[in-house]
């Protein structure tokens, strides 16, 4: 009977590899969930969509959309391009 001797470095490397695989799987699942959530909205958002996305009141949506940096459609009042809104969220989040 032969015994396999594993060094501490090999054990540490195997643990690191296993942990990284787990983290990558979790990050992938989160990315898929985020994508599903974002792209479940239509390409053009309404104030009602913004209330749901930001989980804020209608009056707060009015204040938010008054911000000059907030993306909006130029020729249609109260309509906002979905992808630019989500990009705006990412840029303006801490």
C-alpha positions as CSV (number, residue, x, y, z in Angstrom):
1,X,0.0,0.0,0.0
2,X,1.4,3.3,-1.0
3,X,0.4,6.6,0.5
4,X,0.2,9.8,-1.4
5,X,1.9,12.7,0.4
6,X,0.4,16.1,-0.3
7,X,2.4,19.2,0.5
8,X,0.8,22.1,2.3
9,X,1.3,24.2,-0.8
10,X,-0.6,21.7,-2.9
11,X,-3.4,21.5,-0.4
12,X,-3.5,25.3,-0.3
13,X,-3.6,25.6,-4.1
14,X,-6.4,23.0,-4.3
15,X,-8.4,24.9,-1.7
16,X,-7.8,28.2,-3.5
17,X,-8.9,26.7,-6.9
18,X,-12.0,25.2,-5.3
19,X,-12.9,28.5,-3.7
20,X,-12.3,30.5,-6.9
21,X,-14.5,28.1,-8.9
22,X,-17.3,28.6,-6.3
23,X,-16.9,32.4,-6.4
24,X,-17.0,32.4,-10.3
25,X,-20.2,30.3,-10.3
26,X,-21.9,32.6,-7.8
27,X,-20.8,35.7,-9.8
28,X,-22.1,34.1,-13.0
29,X,-25.5,33.3,-11.4
30,X,-25.7,36.9,-10.1
31,X,-24.8,38.3,-13.5
32,X,-27.5,36.2,-15.1
33,X,-30.1,37.3,-12.5
34,X,-29.1,41.0,-13.0
35,X,-29.4,40.6,-16.8
36,X,-32.8,39.0,-16.6
37,X,-34.0,41.8,-14.3
38,X,-32.6,44.6,-16.5
39,X,-33.8,43.2,-19.8
40,X,-37.2,42.2,-18.6
41,X,-38.2,45.8,-18.9
42,X,-39.1,47.2,-22.4
43,X,-36.5,49.3,-24.3
44,X,-38.3,52.5,-23.4
45,X,-39.2,53.0,-19.7
46,X,-42.1,55.0,-18.2
47,X,-42.3,56.7,-14.9
48,X,-44.1,53.6,-13.5
49,X,-41.1,51.5,-14.5
50,X,-38.8,53.9,-12.7
51,X,-40.9,53.7,-9.6
52,X,-40.5,49.9,-9.7
53,X,-36.8,49.9,-10.6
54,X,-35.8,52.5,-8.0
55,X,-38.5,51.5,-5.5
56,X,-39.3,55.2,-4.9
57,X,-42.5,57.3,-4.9
58,X,-43.9,59.0,-8.0
59,X,-42.9,62.4,-6.6
60,X,-39.3,61.2,-6.2
61,X,-39.3,60.0,-9.8
62,X,-40.3,63.5,-10.8
63,X,-37.3,64.9,-8.9
64,X,-34.9,62.3,-10.2
65,X,-35.9,62.8,-13.9
66,X,-35.5,66.6,-13.5
67,X,-31.8,65.9,-13.0
68,X,-30.1,67.1,-16.3
69,X,-27.8,64.1,-16.3
70,X,-30.7,61.6,-16.2
71,X,-31.3,60.0,-19.6
72,X,-34.6,60.7,-21.4
73,X,-36.0,60.6,-24.9
74,X,-35.7,64.0,-26.5
75,X,-39.1,64.1,-28.3
76,X,-41.3,62.0,-26.0
77,X,-42.0,63.3,-22.6
78,X,-41.9,60.9,-19.7
79,X,-40.0,58.1,-21.6
80,X,-36.5,57.0,-20.8
81,X,-34.1,54.6,-22.7
82,X,-33.8,51.5,-20.6
83,X,-30.1,50.7,-21.3
84,X,-29.0,54.3,-20.7
85,X,-31.0,54.4,-17.4
86,X,-29.3,51.3,-16.2
87,X,-25.9,52.7,-17.3
88,X,-26.8,55.9,-15.4
89,X,-27.5,53.9,-12.3
90,X,-24.1,52.2,-12.5
91,X,-22.3,55.5,-13.1
92,X,-24.1,57.2,-10.3
93,X,-23.9,54.5,-7.7
94,X,-21.2,54.6,-5.0
